[in-house]
Amino acid sequence: MDVFKVSGNGPLNGQIKVGGAKNAALPILAATLLTDETVVLRNVPDLSDMRFMLEILRHVGAETVQPEPGVWEITSKQITHIAPYDLVRKMRASVCLLGPLVARMRKAEVSIPGGCVIGPRPIDLHIKGLKKLNCQVEIANGYVHVDASEIQGGPIFLGGRSGSTVTGTANIVMAATLAPGTTRLECAACEPEVVDLCNMLVKMGAKITGIGSPELVITGVEKLHGCEHSVIADRIEAGTFVIAGAITRGDVTVKGIAPKLLGAFLDKLEEAGLPMELGEDYIRVLPYEGSLKTVDVVTLPHPGYPTDLQAQLGALMTQTEGLSIITERIYPNRFMHVPELQRMGADISIEGPSAIIKGATKLSGAPVMASDLRASAALILAAFAAVGDTWIQRIYHLDRGYERFEQKLSAIGAKIERLKDTDMPKELLED
């Protein structure tokens, strides 16, 4: 298996370009099944999750062509309504096939995705939404079976115990685009990735109002057509690079990202005292003396602080003066990276849904294990601030959501190498 060897070597300096958003590209790829015409997608990141989704699209009958890097032409003339477990199990986001299959085929059989290390991700709200669209839904043998022959638009409240559901919103919006009548979707997710999906659907001929708000109104149409669409920039990747600059006290310009996509995140960094320059499509982190201030954070659905930047902020808070508290309200098990940070010397205790971080700790390199995608990034960020070498294992998690991560960071001065686990010193493997 691949591992990263990361050596802390002082400030990072330079410019770094953000790629396309993973969490926008996945439902957008699924949405290409809504039409039998060709859809051209640009700025699609080269990630393992994209490859899994494209494999599923081909299985259900789509033809995919990549004329150049980052561009995909997808044509779905003849498709099937079945997405099998063998493919769906590789990626939870493949559940967003439900919406387009229901809309286009008036039926669907999609395997229920497996568990997730950061906590349960139930699809009960997806099923609730489909039932509100007058679909017959049955769960049997690990599959969601949907009969949408009598699908009909109507009022739907899609809120749950943790607020809105991003993938559930995407599914119900896609299903409603071709459903007779009008669907009024309340407590819809407002994330930029949902906005991007809705904007693409409108290009395809869908009738959607209220985009970007918690109330979406979708008026069903008879047919959708092909279009060209460019996926928005990845705000989580951008935030990770911003913290890379901050934790190393560097001068880093993150290009290709609108700061408005990271409002709550940037607000917390400003509260911490991080000097920044914000432009229309860039964020520049500036060097600073002394220590940043501690901040307390609660993760919430957009426009609140994003859960996908919780672990990265925690790594930064280990280098501040005083106590900071990070409370996770979206995924209950999203502190699995904490024991690994503790191995590096971090002073963190977990109290219920909160991590209490005592800052100004001296981190030292150690062999650590990544537990999930964002945890991988947090460990790398901590390694930038640590003395010595940090060996990070199970980095296949990181490859799900960061394109050319080590190359981008190496270009601005990071000492990060992708090696094989057999390259690790023997005593560390035994450790």
VEXDREN-2710 file (C-alpha; in Angstrom, 1 decimal):
% VEXDREN-2710
k/r/px/py/pz
1/MET/0.0/0.0/0.0
2/ASP/1.0/3.6/-0.5
3/VAL/2.1/5.7/2.4
4/PHE/3.1/9.4/2.8
5/LYS/6.3/10.4/4.4
6/VAL/6.0/14.0/5.6
7/SER/8.7/16.1/7.1
8/GLY/8.1/19.4/8.8
9/ASN/10.3/22.0/7.1
10/GLY/9.0/25.4/7.8
11/PRO/6.7/27.8/6.0
12/LEU/5.1/26.9/2.7
13/ASN/5.2/29.6/0.0
14/GLY/3.6/29.9/-3.4
15/GLN/0.3/29.5/-5.3
16/ILE/-1.8/26.4/-5.4
17/LYS/-4.8/25.8/-7.7
18/VAL/-8.1/24.2/-6.4
19/GLY/-9.6/21.4/-8.5
20/GLY/-13.3/20.5/-9.1
21/ALA/-15.5/19.7/-6.1
22/LYS/-15.8/16.0/-5.4
23/ASN/-19.1/16.4/-3.6
24/ALA/-20.6/18.4/-6.5
25/ALA/-19.2/16.1/-9.3
26/LEU/-20.7/12.9/-7.9
27/PRO/-24.4/13.8/-8.0
28/ILE/-23.8/15.7/-11.3
29/LEU/-22.4/12.6/-12.8
30/ALA/-25.5/10.7/-11.7
31/ALA/-27.7/13.4/-13.2
32/THR/-26.4/12.6/-16.7
33/LEU/-28.7/9.6/-16.5
34/LEU/-31.7/11.9/-16.7
35/THR/-31.4/12.4/-20.4
36/ASP/-30.6/10.3/-23.5
37/GLU/-28.6/13.2/-24.9
38/THR/-24.9/13.9/-24.4
39/VAL/-23.8/15.8/-21.3
40/VAL/-20.4/17.4/-21.4
41/LEU/-18.8/17.9/-17.9
42/ARG/-15.7/20.0/-17.3
43/ASN/-13.5/20.4/-14.3
44/VAL/-14.2/16.9/-13.1
45/PRO/-11.5/15.9/-10.6
46/ASP/-9.4/12.8/-11.2
47/LEU/-10.3/10.9/-8.0
48/SER/-11.0/7.3/-7.1
49/ASP/-14.6/8.2/-6.2
50/MET/-15.0/9.6/-9.8
51/ARG/-13.7/6.4/-11.3
52/PHE/-16.1/4.3/-9.2
53/MET/-19.1/6.5/-10.2
54/LEU/-18.1/6.3/-13.9
55/GLU/-17.8/2.6/-13.6
56/ILE/-21.4/2.4/-12.2
57/LEU/-22.7/4.7/-14.9
58/ARG/-21.2/2.4/-17.6
59/HIS/-22.7/-0.6/-15.8
60/VAL/-26.2/0.8/-16.1
61/GLY/-25.7/1.6/-19.8
62/ALA/-24.0/5.0/-20.1
63/GLU/-21.3/5.6/-22.7
64/THR/-18.4/7.6/-21.3
65/VAL/-15.7/9.4/-23.3
66/GLN/-12.8/11.5/-21.9
67/PRO/-11.6/13.7/-24.7
68/GLU/-9.1/15.5/-22.4
69/PRO/-8.2/15.5/-18.7
70/GLY/-11.0/16.8/-16.5
71/VAL/-13.6/16.5/-19.3
72/TRP/-16.2/13.8/-19.7
73/GLU/-18.8/13.3/-22.4
74/ILE/-21.6/11.0/-21.1
75/THR/-24.4/9.6/-23.2
76/SER/-27.1/7.5/-21.6
77/LYS/-29.4/6.3/-24.4
78/GLN/-30.3/2.9/-23.1
79/ILE/-30.0/2.3/-19.4
80/THR/-31.0/-0.3/-16.8
81/HIS/-32.6/0.5/-13.5
82/ILE/-30.4/-1.8/-11.4
83/ALA/-27.2/-0.7/-9.5
84/PRO/-25.7/-3.8/-7.9
85/TYR/-24.0/-4.1/-4.5
86/ASP/-20.7/-5.1/-5.9
87/LEU/-20.3/-1.6/-7.4
88/VAL/-22.3/0.5/-4.9
89/ARG/-20.4/-0.9/-1.9
90/LYS/-17.3/0.9/-3.1
91/MET/-18.7/4.4/-2.5
92/ARG/-21.6/5.6/-0.4
93/ALA/-22.4/8.6/-2.7
94/SER/-23.6/6.1/-5.4
95/VAL/-26.9/6.1/-3.6
96/CYS/-27.6/9.3/-5.5
97/LEU/-28.4/7.1/-8.5
98/LEU/-31.8/6.6/-7.0
99/GLY/-33.2/9.9/-8.0
100/PRO/-32.2/9.9/-11.7
101/LEU/-33.2/6.2/-12.2
102/VAL/-36.6/6.8/-10.6
103/ALA/-37.2/9.9/-12.7
104/ARG/-36.0/8.4/-16.0
105/MET/-37.0/4.7/-15.7
106/ARG/-39.9/5.0/-13.2
107/LYS/-38.3/2.2/-11.2
108/ALA/-35.0/1.5/-9.5
109/GLU/-33.2/-1.2/-7.6
110/VAL/-30.1/0.2/-5.9
111/SER/-28.1/-1.6/-3.3
112/ILE/-28.0/0.1/0.1
113/PRO/-24.5/1.3/0.7
114/GLY/-22.5/-0.1/3.5
115/GLY/-21.4/1.5/6.8
116/CYS/-19.1/4.5/7.2
117/VAL/-16.3/4.9/9.7
118/ILE/-17.3/8.4/10.7
119/GLY/-20.8/7.4/11.7
120/PRO/-24.1/6.2/10.3
121/ARG/-25.4/7.8/7.1
122/PRO/-28.9/6.4/6.9
123/ILE/-31.0/6.9/3.8
124/ASP/-34.3/7.2/5.6
125/LEU/-34.8/10.7/4.4
126/HIS/-34.2/9.6/0.8
127/ILE/-36.9/7.0/1.2
128/LYS/-39.3/9.5/2.9
129/GLY/-38.9/11.9/0.0
130/LEU/-39.6/9.2/-2.6
131/LYS/-42.7/8.1/-0.7
132/LYS/-43.9/11.7/-0.6
133/LEU/-43.5/11.6/-4.4
134/ASN/-46.1/8.8/-4.5
135/CYS/-43.4/6.1/-5.1
136/GLN/-43.8/2.6/-3.7
137/VAL/-40.6/1.8/-1.8
138/GLU/-39.5/-1.6/-0.4
139/ILE/-36.3/-2.6/1.2
140/ALA/-35.4/-6.3/0.6
141/ASN/-32.2/-8.3/0.4
142/GLY/-30.1/-5.2/0.9
143/TYR/-31.7/-3.3/-2.0
144/VAL/-34.0/-0.3/-2.2
145/HIS/-36.7/-1.3/-4.6
146/VAL/-38.7/1.7/-6.0
147/ASP/-41.9/1.5/-8.1
148/ALA/-42.4/5.1/-9.5
149/SER/-45.0/4.3/-12.0
150/GLU/-47.4/6.7/-10.2
151/ILE/-44.8/9.3/-9.3
152/GLN/-46.4/12.7/-8.6
153/GLY/-45.0/16.0/-7.3
154/GLY/-46.1/17.3/-3.9
155/PRO/-45.0/18.9/-0.7
156/ILE/-42.0/17.4/1.1
157/PHE/-40.3/18.2/4.4
158/LEU/-36.8/16.7/4.2
159/GLY/-35.3/17.7/7.6
160/GLY/-33.8/15.2/10.0
161/ARG/-32.2/15.1/13.4
162/SER/-29.0/16.7/12.0
163/GLY/-30.8/19.1/9.8
164/SER/-30.9/18.9/6.0
165/THR/-29.5/16.0/4.0
166/VAL/-27.2/16.9/1.1
167/THR/-27.4/13.6/-0.9
168/GLY/-31.1/13.2/0.0
169/THR/-31.8/16.7/-1.4
170/ALA/-29.9/15.8/-4.6
171/ASN/-31.9/12.6/-5.0
172/ILE/-35.3/14.1/-4.5
173/VAL/-34.6/17.1/-6.7
174/MET/-33.5/14.8/-9.5
175/ALA/-36.5/12.6/-9.1
176/ALA/-38.8/15.5/-9.1
177/THR/-37.5/17.1/-12.3
178/LEU/-39.4/14.6/-14.5
179/ALA/-42.3/14.0/-12.1
180/PRO/-45.7/15.4/-13.1
181/GLY/-46.9/18.3/-11.0
182/THR/-45.0/20.6/-8.6
183/THR/-42.8/19.5/-5.8
184/ARG/-42.2/22.0/-2.9
185/LEU/-39.1/20.8/-1.0
186/GLU/-38.7/22.3/2.4
187/CYS/-35.6/22.0/4.6
188/ALA/-33.5/21.4/1.4
189/ALA/-29.8/21.4/1.8
190/CYS/-28.2/24.8/0.8
191/GLU/-24.7/23.6/0.2
192/PRO/-22.9/25.1/-2.8
193/GLU/-22.7/21.5/-4.2
194/VAL/-26.5/21.3/-4.2
195/VAL/-26.7/24.7/-5.9
196/ASP/-24.2/23.5/-8.6
197/LEU/-26.4/20.4/-9.3
198/CYS/-29.5/22.5/-9.5
199/ASN/-27.8/25.0/-11.9
200/MET/-26.8/22.1/-14.2
201/LEU/-30.4/20.6/-14.1
202/VAL/-31.7/24.0/-15.2
203/LYS/-29.3/24.0/-18.1
204/MET/-30.8/20.6/-19.0
205/GLY/-34.3/22.1/-19.0
206/ALA/-35.5/21.5/-15.5
207/LYS/-37.7/24.1/-13.8
208/ILE/-36.4/24.8/-10.3
209/THR/-36.8/28.0/-8.3
210/GLY/-35.4/28.9/-4.9
211/ILE/-31.9/27.6/-5.7
212/GLY/-29.6/28.2/-2.8
213/SER/-32.4/28.5/-0.2
214/PRO/-34.0/25.9/2.1
215/GLU/-37.1/25.8/0.0
216/LEU/-36.9/24.5/-3.6
217/VAL/-39.8/24.4/-6.0
218/ILE/-39.5/21.9/-8.8
219/THR/-42.0/21.8/-11.6
220/GLY/-41.8/18.6/-13.5
221/VAL/-41.1/18.5/-17.2
222/GLU/-41.5/15.8/-19.8
223/LYS/-38.0/15.6/-21.0
224/LEU/-34.5/16.9/-20.2
225/HIS/-31.8/17.5/-22.7
226/GLY/-28.0/17.5/-22.9
227/CYS/-25.8/20.4/-21.8
228/GLU/-22.3/21.5/-21.0
229/HIS/-21.4/22.3/-17.4
230/SER/-18.3/23.0/-15.4
231/VAL/-18.1/21.6/-11.9
232/ILE/-17.5/24.3/-9.1
233/ALA/-14.2/24.5/-7.2
234/ASP/-13.7/22.3/-4.2
235/ARG/-14.2/24.5/-1.1
236/ILE/-13.0/21.7/1.2
237/GLU/-9.8/21.3/-0.7
238/ALA/-9.3/25.1/-0.7
239/GLY/-9.9/25.2/3.1
240/THR/-7.3/22.4/3.6
241/PHE/-4.7/24.4/1.6
242/VAL/-5.5/27.5/3.6
243/ILE/-4.8/25.7/6.8
244/ALA/-1.6/24.3/5.3
245/GLY/-0.5/27.9/4.9
246/ALA/-1.6/28.9/8.4
247/ILE/-0.1/26.0/10.3
248/THR/3.3/26.5/8.6
249/ARG/3.1/30.4/9.0
250/GLY/3.6/30.6/5.2
251/ASP/2.6/32.9/2.4
252/VAL/0.2/30.7/0.4
253/THR/-2.3/31.9/-2.3
254/VAL/-5.2/29.4/-3.0
255/LYS/-6.4/30.1/-6.5
256/GLY/-9.7/29.3/-8.2
257/ILE/-12.0/29.6/-5.2
258/ALA/-14.6/32.2/-4.4
259/PRO/-14.2/33.1/-0.7
260/LYS/-18.0/33.4/-0.3
261/LEU/-18.1/29.6/-0.6
262/LEU/-16.1/29.4/2.7
263/GLY/-17.9/32.1/4.8
264/ALA/-18.1/30.3/8.2
265/PHE/-14.7/28.8/7.8
266/LEU/-13.0/32.1/7.0
267/ASP/-14.9/33.8/9.7
268/LYS/-13.3/31.4/12.3
269/LEU/-9.9/32.0/10.9
270/GLU/-10.3/35.7/11.1
271/GLU/-11.5/35.3/14.7
272/ALA/-8.3/33.3/15.3
273/GLY/-6.3/36.3/14.0
274/LEU/-5.0/34.7/10.8
275/PRO/-3.9/37.5/8.3
276/MET/-5.5/36.9/5.0
277/GLU/-6.2/38.7/1.7
278/LEU/-9.4/37.8/0.0
279/GLY/-10.0/38.3/-3.8
280/GLU/-12.8/37.5/-6.1
281/ASP/-11.3/34.1/-6.9
282/TYR/-8.5/33.6/-4.4
283/ILE/-7.6/33.4/-0.7
284/ARG/-4.1/34.4/0.3
285/VAL/-2.7/33.4/3.7
286/LEU/-0.1/35.7/5.0
287/PRO/2.8/35.0/7.4
288/TYR/2.3/36.1/11.1
289/GLU/4.3/36.4/14.3
290/GLY/3.3/35.1/17.7
291/SER/0.4/32.7/18.0
292/LEU/-3.1/32.5/16.6
293/LYS/-6.0/32.7/19.0
294/THR/-8.1/29.7/20.0
295/VAL/-11.6/29.5/18.6
296/ASP/-14.6/27.3/19.4
297/VAL/-16.5/25.7/16.6
298/VAL/-19.7/23.8/16.1
299/THR/-20.2/22.0/12.8
300/LEU/-23.6/22.7/11.2
301/PRO/-25.2/22.3/7.8
302/HIS/-24.4/25.1/5.3
303/PRO/-24.0/28.0/5.8
304/GLY/-22.7/26.8/9.2
305/TYR/-19.1/25.6/9.7
306/PRO/-18.5/22.6/7.4
307/THR/-18.0/19.2/9.0
308/ASP/-15.5/18.3/6.3
309/LEU/-13.1/21.0/7.6
310/GLN/-13.5/20.0/11.3
311/ALA/-10.4/17.7/11.5
312/GLN/-8.2/20.2/9.6
313/LEU/-9.1/23.0/12.0
314/GLY/-8.4/20.8/14.9
315/ALA/-4.8/20.2/13.6
316/LEU/-4.3/24.0/13.5
317/MET/-5.7/24.5/17.0
318/THR/-3.0/22.3/18.4
319/GLN/-0.6/25.2/17.6
320/THR/-2.6/28.0/19.2
321/GLU/-2.4/29.3/22.8
322/GLY/-5.0/28.1/25.2
323/LEU/-8.1/25.8/24.9
324/SER/-10.3/25.4/22.0
325/ILE/-13.5/23.3/21.7
326/ILE/-14.7/21.7/18.5
327/THR/-18.2/20.2/18.6
328/GLU/-19.3/17.8/15.9
329/ARG/-23.1/17.9/15.2
330/ILE/-23.2/16.1/11.9
331/TYR/-21.3/12.9/12.2
332/PRO/-20.9/11.4/15.8
333/ASN/-17.7/9.4/15.2
334/ARG/-15.7/12.1/13.4
335/PHE/-12.9/12.2/15.9
336/MET/-11.2/8.9/15.0
337/HIS/-8.1/10.9/14.0
338/VAL/-7.6/12.2/17.5
339/PRO/-5.7/9.2/18.9
340/GLU/-3.3/9.5/15.9
341/LEU/-2.8/13.2/16.7
342/GLN/-2.2/12.2/20.3
343/ARG/0.6/9.9/19.1
344/MET/2.2/13.0/17.6
345/GLY/2.0/14.8/20.9
346/ALA/-1.3/16.6/20.7
347/ASP/-3.2/17.3/23.9
348/ILE/-6.8/16.5/23.0
349/SER/-9.6/15.0/25.1
350/ILE/-13.0/13.9/23.9
351/GLU/-16.1/14.8/25.9
352/GLY/-19.2/13.6/24.2
353/PRO/-19.6/15.3/20.8
354/SER/-16.7/17.7/21.6
355/ALA/-12.9/17.7/21.2
356/ILE/-11.2/19.9/23.8
357/ILE/-7.8/20.9/22.4
358/LYS/-5.0/22.4/24.5
359/GLY/-2.8/24.3/22.1
360/ALA/0.8/25.3/21.9
361/THR/1.9/21.7/21.9
362/LYS/5.1/20.6/20.2
363/LEU/4.3/17.9/17.7
364/SER/6.8/15.2/16.7
365/GLY/6.8/12.9/13.8
366/ALA/5.3/9.4/14.3
367/PRO/3.8/6.6/12.3
368/VAL/0.0/7.2/12.1
369/MET/-3.0/5.6/10.5
370/ALA/-5.6/7.6/8.5
371/SER/-9.2/6.5/9.3
372/ASP/-11.1/8.5/6.7
373/LEU/-10.7/11.1/4.0
374/ARG/-10.6/14.3/6.0
375/ALA/-8.6/12.7/8.8
376/SER/-5.9/11.9/6.3
377/ALA/-5.6/15.6/5.5
378/ALA/-5.6/16.6/9.2
379/LEU/-2.7/14.2/9.9
380/ILE/-0.7/15.7/7.0
381/LEU/-1.3/19.2/8.2
382/ALA/-0.2/18.2/11.7
383/ALA/2.9/16.6/10.2
384/PHE/3.8/20.0/8.5
385/ALA/4.1/21.5/12.0
386/ALA/5.8/18.5/13.6
387/VAL/9.5/17.9/14.2
388/GLY/10.9/14.9/12.3
389/ASP/9.3/12.5/9.9
390/THR/5.6/11.4/10.0
391/TRP/4.6/8.3/8.2
392/ILE/0.9/8.3/7.3
393/GLN/-0.6/4.9/6.3
394/ARG/-3.9/4.1/4.6
395/ILE/-3.7/7.2/2.4
396/TYR/-6.2/5.6/-0.1
397/HIS/-8.7/7.4/1.9
398/LEU/-7.2/10.7/0.8
399/ASP/-7.1/9.7/-2.8
400/ARG/-10.9/9.6/-2.7
401/GLY/-11.2/13.4/-2.3
402/TYR/-7.9/15.2/-3.1
403/GLU/-6.5/15.3/-6.6
404/ARG/-2.7/15.3/-7.0
405/PHE/-2.5/16.3/-3.3
406/GLU/1.2/15.7/-2.8
407/GLN/2.2/17.2/-6.1
408/LYS/0.3/20.4/-5.4
409/LEU/1.8/20.8/-1.9
410/SER/5.4/19.8/-3.0
411/ALA/5.2/22.7/-5.6
412/ILE/4.9/25.2/-2.7
413/GLY/7.7/23.7/-0.6
414/ALA/6.2/20.8/1.3
415/LYS/8.4/17.8/2.0
416/ILE/5.8/15.1/1.2
417/GLU/6.6/11.8/-0.6
418/ARG/4.3/9.0/-1.7
419/LEU/6.1/5.8/-1.0
420/LYS/5.2/2.1/-0.4
421/ASP/4.7/0.8/3.1
422/THR/7.7/-1.5/2.5
423/ASP/9.8/1.7/2.4
424/MET/8.9/2.4/6.0
425/PRO/11.7/1.7/8.6
426/LYS/11.2/-1.8/10.0
427/GLU/10.9/-0.5/13.6
428/LEU/8.0/1.7/12.6
429/LEU/6.1/-1.1/11.0
430/GLU/6.6/-3.1/14.2
431/ASP/5.3/-0.1/16.2
END
